[in-house]
Structures are given as structure tokens and as C-alpha cells.
Amino acid sequence: MSLLQIALAEAAAGATAGVIADSVLYAIDSAKVRQQSEPVKSSGSGIRILFRGMVPTILLGSVPVFGTFFLLYAPLREIVHHSQCDSMFPLASAVCAIPATLVGIPSDVIKKRLVLGVDHNVMAAVHHVTIERGWRGLFAGFQVNLIRDIPFAAVKVGLYETFASYYKILNGQSKMDPIAPQGAAICGVLSGVSCSILTCPLDCINTRIKDGSTTSTSIVEVGKQIVTKHGVSALYRGVVMRSIVLGTGSSIFWPIQRSTAHWLQSDYQEDPTFHDRLGRGFLKKKEIFAYFQDE
């Protein structure tokens, strides 16, 4: 199986798992956003507002974000695995998080406006954002997203890969063996909760920038505003809900992603000599490029 086939299978699995996990936890994440935000004049209330915009924002957000991430991350993970350099997992995931984060920012901006009641549907949200801030408004707070998501991806995926490796070792498996669903769930919870706590302050700042409650887009300035008005503890508003979302979400996401990816790849036979030579650094450039082609 070529690296391109692996990447496509992992991307499809990532998008599938992302849609399922985000759908299950959409309302809880919406409640977290409302807890982090300043009170705003709302166009709706009640439990239904927590589900507002669920289908379009997930399709416009989860699918491209997770698809892009795993499309880029899968080949790098193969190389890292076979080069016996597990310490490179955080760097690989951080690099892949950059384009994945950028493609998902418009969806994030729209979702926050919908669940806060600022706008009543996706088209209204897009219209108001573009009128108030221009098309750049759809990427409001992208600096915060990048600063939050790059270390988030590095820590979360790095921890997951580390926990998964130890889980396999404890169960007498090699690192290249597929992880059991229950193992993926356990490793996902541990990595998800850890990252939710570490990145909560940036998530709070990100919410304030996107909900329109401040005209500033400076991370430092908005952070100062929150601390001055509400104290340092305000930077951790929603940390419990965020931990529930990411911990539970990861326990759903990783078993589905790994199982789906393994199923999609199971019909292909790998060239056993390729990975051996890749791990020992014996591949020439032309062999690597050739390996991206379908066999």
C-alpha cells in the first residue's frame, strides 16, 4: 500500500470520526462557548440554541479539519514509526495542525455566533460578519486558533501516540500493530483531558474575539481585558465542560478513527521491504516518490 493510499484512508477515517464525535458533543461544546462569552443580546434561548447550526458547521468544520490533518499526518507518522524516532510525533502533528486549523476557522466563527444567539442561521452569520469586518472577519482570531491548536495538536497527538505505544507493549503487541478500540479510548481520554486544561485560557480568549464582545483581535489585549474585569479564574471558564468534551470526544474519536483506517487499509498488501528500508534510511529519493504512486 502506498503512502498516498494510507494518507487517503486515514483522512477519510479522521473525517468520519470527527463528524461522529463532534455531533455527539455539539451541545456540550455550545454550552461551554456560552459560559466563556460575555452576555450578548440573543436571538434565541432554551436548549434548542445549543444545537443551532449543528449540521452545516460540522460539515464545514469537522470534515475539512480532520480530513486535512490526517491526510498530512499519516505519511509522517509512517516515517516516524519506521525510523524509530517517536519523539518526532509532537513536531509532526504540530506542523499538520497549521493548515488543518486554518481551513476550520470560518466554521468556528460561525458556530460561536449561532450558539450565542448573535445570529439565527448560517447565512445571517456570514452576512453580518462580512458586513462588519469584511471577508477577513471569517478568519477572526486565527492567531489565537493557531497558538492554541499547534501546541494542542503536539501535546494531544504526541501523548496519544505515546500512551498507545505503551498500551501495545503492555499487551504484547508491536508498535505497528493496530490498537484495540478500548485501548484507543483510554489513550484518547488521557490525552484529551490533559490538553483541555493546558489550552483553556487560549480557548476563552478565542471565544471573546469571535463572539464580537470585543473589537480587539490581540491575544494579549483580550487576555488583559478578561483578567482585569473578571480575574485570572475567568481564563478557565468552561474548563470542566471543555475537559468533558475533549476527554469524551477523544474516547469516541480515536477508536473510530483507528478502526476505520485499519478497515480501509486492510484490503491492501504492503511491500514488506519498503518499511524495513525506510526505517533504516536506505531509501533513495526516487523510491520515496515512486512509493506515492498506486501500486
LOTIDO-822935 format. One record per residue (C-alpha): residue in one letter; x, y, z. Coordinates in steps of 0.5 Angstrom, whole numbers, padded with zeros to 4 digits, always signed. Example, Ala and Ser with C-alpha at 12.3 -4.5 7.8 and 13.67 -1.06 7.14 Angstrom:
! LOTIDO-822935
A+0025-0009+0016S+0027-0002+0014
END
This chain:
! LOTIDO-822935
M+0000+0000+0000S+0003+0007-0002L+0004+0013+0003L-0002+0016-0001Q-0007+0011+0000I-0005+0011+0007A-0006+0018+0007L-0013+0018+0004A-0015+0012+0008E-0013+0016+0015A-0016+0022+0012A-0023+0019+0011A-0023+0016+0018G-0021+0022+0021A-0027+0026+0018T-0031+0020+0019A-0029+0020+0027G-0029+0028+0027V-0036+0028+0025I-0039+0023+0030A-0035+0026+0036D-0037+0033+0034S-0044+0031+0033V-0045+0027+0040L-0042+0033+0044Y-0044+0039+0040A-0049+0042+0045I-0044+0041+0051D-0039+0045+0047S-0044+0050+0045A-0046+0051+0053K-0038+0052+0054V-0038+0057+0049R-0044+0061+0052Q-0040+0060+0059Q-0034+0063+0057S-0037+0069+0053E-0040+0076+0055P-0047+0076+0056V-0050+0078+0049K-0057+0080+0046S-0059+0074+0044S-0064+0072+0038G-0066+0065+0042S-0066+0062+0048G-0067+0055+0051I-0064+0048+0050R-0065+0049+0042I-0060+0054+0041L-0055+0049+0044F-0056+0045+0037R-0056+0051+0033G-0052+0051+0026M-0050+0044+0028V-0050+0040+0021P-0047+0046+0017T-0042+0048+0022I-0040+0040+0023L-0040+0039+0015L-0036+0046+0014G-0031+0045+0020S-0030+0037+0022V-0030+0034+0015P-0024+0039+0013V-0020+0040+0019F-0020+0033+0021G-0019+0031+0014T-0013+0035+0012F-0010+0034+0019F-0010+0026+0018L-0008+0027+0010L-0002+0030+0012Y+0000+0027+0019A-0001+0020+0016P+0005+0019+0012L+0009+0023+0017R+0007+0018+0022E+0009+0012+0018I+0016+0015+0017V+0017+0017+0024H+0015+0010+0026H+0019+0006+0022S+0025+0011+0024Q+0024+0009+0031C+0024+0017+0033D+0018+0017+0037S+0020+0024+0040M+0018+0027+0033F+0011+0026+0034P+0009+0032+0037L+0013+0036+0032A+0010+0032+0026S+0003+0034+0029A+0004+0041+0030V+0006+0042+0023C+0000+0039+0020A-0004+0043+0025I-0003+0049+0022P-0007+0048+0015A-0012+0044+0019T-0013+0050+0024L-0014+0055+0018V-0019+0051+0014G-0023+0051+0020I-0023+0058+0023P-0029+0060+0019S-0034+0055+0021D-0031+0056+0028V-0033+0064+0028I-0040+0062+0025K-0041+0057+0030K-0040+0061+0036R-0044+0067+0033L-0050+0062+0032V-0050+0058+0039L-0049+0065+0043G-0055+0068+0039V-0052+0073+0036D-0055+0071+0029H-0060+0066+0028N-0057+0062+0022V-0051+0061+0018M-0053+0065+0012A-0054+0071+0017A-0048+0070+0021V-0044+0070+0014H-0047+0076+0012H-0046+0080+0019V-0039+0078+0019T-0037+0080+0012I-0041+0087+0013E-0038+0089+0020R-0031+0086+0019G-0030+0084+0011W-0029+0077+0009R-0023+0077+0014G-0028+0077+0019L-0029+0070+0018F-0022+0069+0020A-0022+0073+0026G-0018+0070+0032F-0014+0066+0027Q-0008+0068+0031V-0011+0065+0037N-0013+0059+0034L-0006+0057+0031I-0003+0059+0038R-0008+0054+0042D-0008+0049+0036I-0001+0048+0035P+0001+0046+0042F-0005+0043+0043A-0004+0038+0037A+0003+0037+0039V+0001+0035+0046K-0005+0031+0045V-0003+0027+0039G+0004+0026+0042L+0001+0024+0048Y-0004+0019+0045E+0002+0016+0041T+0006+0015+0047F+0000+0012+0051A-0002+0008+0045S+0006+0005+0044Y+0006+0004+0052Y-0001+0000+0052K+0001-0004+0046I+0008-0006+0049L+0004-0008+0056N-0001-0012+0052G+0005-0016+0048Q+0004-0012+0041S+0009-0009+0037K+0008-0001+0035M+0006-0003+0028D+0000-0007+0031P-0007-0004+0031I-0009-0001+0037A-0015-0005+0041P-0021+0000+0041Q-0021+0000+0048G-0014+0002+0048A-0015+0008+0044A-0021+0010+0048I-0017+0010+0054C-0011+0014+0051G-0015+0019+0048V-0019+0021+0055L-0012+0022+0058S-0009+0026+0052G-0016+0030+0051V-0016+0032+0059S-0009+0034+0059C-0010+0038+0053S-0016+0041+0055I-0013+0044+0062L-0007+0047+0058T-0010+0051+0053C-0017+0053+0056P-0014+0060+0057L-0013+0061+0050D-0020+0058+0048C-0023+0063+0053I-0019+0069+0049N-0021+0066+0042T-0029+0066+0044R-0029+0073+0046I-0025+0075+0040K-0030+0071+0036D-0037+0073+0039G-0036+0080+0038S-0036+0083+0045T-0029+0086+0044T-0026+0090+0038S-0019+0088+0039T-0016+0082+0036S-0010+0082+0040I-0009+0076+0044V-0005+0080+0050E-0010+0085+0050V-0016+0081+0050G-0013+0077+0056K-0012+0083+0060Q-0019+0085+0059I-0021+0079+0062V-0017+0079+0068T-0018+0086+0069K-0025+0085+0069H-0026+0078+0072G-0020+0076+0075V-0015+0070+0073S-0020+0065+0074A-0024+0067+0068L-0019+0065+0064Y-0021+0058+0066R-0029+0059+0065G-0031+0052+0062V-0025+0048+0064V-0030+0043+0066M-0034+0043+0060R-0028+0043+0056S-0025+0037+0059I-0031+0033+0058V-0032+0035+0051L-0025+0033+0049G-0024+0027+0054T-0030+0024+0052G-0029+0026+0045S-0022+0023+0044S-0025+0017+0047I-0030+0017+0042F-0026+0020+0036W-0019+0015+0037P-0023+0008+0037I-0027+0010+0031Q-0021+0013+0027R-0016+0008+0028S-0021+0002+0027T-0024+0006+0020A-0017+0007+0018H-0015+0000+0019W-0021-0003+0016L-0020+0002+0010Q-0013-0001+0009S-0014-0008+0010D-0015-0010+0003Y-0008-0007+0001Q-0002-0011+0002E+0004-0008+0004D+0011-0008+0001P+0015-0011+0007T+0022-0009+0004F+0020-0002+0004H+0018+0000+0011D+0025-0004+0013R+0029+0000+0009L+0025+0007+0011G+0027+0005+0018R+0034+0004+0017G+0035+0010+0012F+0036+0006+0006L+0031+0009+0001K+0033+0014-0005K+0029+0020-0007K+0026+0016-0013E+0024+0011-0009I+0020+0015-0004F+0017+0019-0010A+0015+0012-0013Y+0012+0010-0007F+0007+0015-0007Q+0004+0012-0014D-0001+0007-0013E+0002+0000-0014
END
